Amino acid sequence: MKIDKPSKPLPANPIAEGRSNAAPKGKSNPPPAAQQSGSTSVSLGSTATQLHSMESSMAGTPVTDASKVAEIKQAISDGRFKVNSEIVADRLIETVRDLIGSKA
């Protein structure tokens, strides 16, 4: 089967061609600026800008304090590291309360 070229070329902007007869005679509505210039602009808002700024500033910040980790490792190796179970339990309960409170 042979496919021939179409006798009529396709329009460059099919959306604009479909609208050409849509406006009543005597009234001319100019197309939106985005269609006139052929470009599109997007604005995400101030919250997105703030989040992007925060992300950029946090990118170079280490997640852990390396000197504190080294200090704790040395204390464990030396046998000086003591776990205070009361503080651990209190902070665990505090964390759970915070998590429950944020979901309510």
C-alpha positions in Angstrom: 0.0 0.0 0.0 1.4 3.4 -1.0 0.8 6.5 1.2 0.7 9.7 -0.8 1.4 13.2 0.5 -1.7 15.0 1.6 -2.9 17.5 -1.0 -3.5 20.2 1.6 -0.6 20.9 4.1 -1.5 20.7 7.8 -1.9 24.0 9.6 1.1 25.2 11.7 -1.2 26.1 14.6 -4.3 23.9 14.6 -5.8 25.6 17.7 -5.7 29.0 16.2 -7.3 27.7 12.9 -10.1 26.1 14.8 -11.0 29.3 16.6 -10.9 31.5 13.4 -14.7 31.1 12.8 -15.7 31.0 16.5 -15.9 34.7 17.1 -19.1 36.5 15.8 -18.7 38.9 12.9 -18.0 42.5 13.9 -16.4 41.5 17.2 -12.7 40.8 17.3 -11.3 39.2 20.4 -7.5 39.2 20.4 -5.8 35.9 21.3 -4.1 35.7 24.7 -0.6 37.1 25.0 0.9 33.6 25.4 -0.4 32.6 22.0 0.8 35.8 20.3 4.4 35.6 21.5 4.7 31.8 21.4 6.2 31.6 24.9 4.8 30.5 28.2 5.6 31.9 31.7 5.0 30.0 34.9 5.0 31.6 38.4 5.1 29.2 41.4 4.6 31.8 44.1 6.4 32.9 47.2 6.1 29.6 49.1 8.0 27.8 46.3 10.6 30.5 46.3 11.1 30.2 50.1 11.3 26.4 49.9 13.9 26.6 47.1 15.9 29.1 49.1 15.8 26.9 52.2 16.8 23.9 50.2 19.8 25.7 48.8 21.0 26.9 52.2 20.6 23.5 53.7 22.4 21.7 50.9 25.8 22.5 52.4 24.8 21.8 56.0 26.0 18.4 57.3 23.2 16.2 58.8 25.3 15.2 61.8 27.8 16.9 64.0 31.0 15.0 63.1 32.9 16.2 66.2 30.0 15.1 68.5 29.9 11.6 66.9 33.7 11.2 67.3 33.4 12.3 70.9 30.7 9.7 71.6 32.6 7.0 69.8 35.7 7.7 71.9 33.6 7.6 75.1 32.1 4.2 74.1 35.6 2.9 73.4 36.9 4.2 76.7 33.9 2.8 78.6 33.0 6.3 79.8 29.6 6.5 77.9 26.7 6.0 80.3 23.1 5.8 79.1 20.6 7.6 81.4 17.5 5.5 80.8 15.2 8.1 82.5 16.2 10.8 80.0 15.8 8.4 77.1 12.3 7.3 78.3 11.3 11.0 78.8 12.4 12.1 75.4 10.8 9.0 73.8 7.5 9.9 75.4 7.9 13.5 74.4 8.5 12.5 70.8 5.4 10.3 70.8 3.3 13.1 72.2 4.5 15.4 69.5 3.7 12.9 66.8 0.2 12.2 68.1 -0.4 15.9 68.6 0.6 16.8 65.0 -1.8 14.2 63.5 -4.8 15.4 65.5 
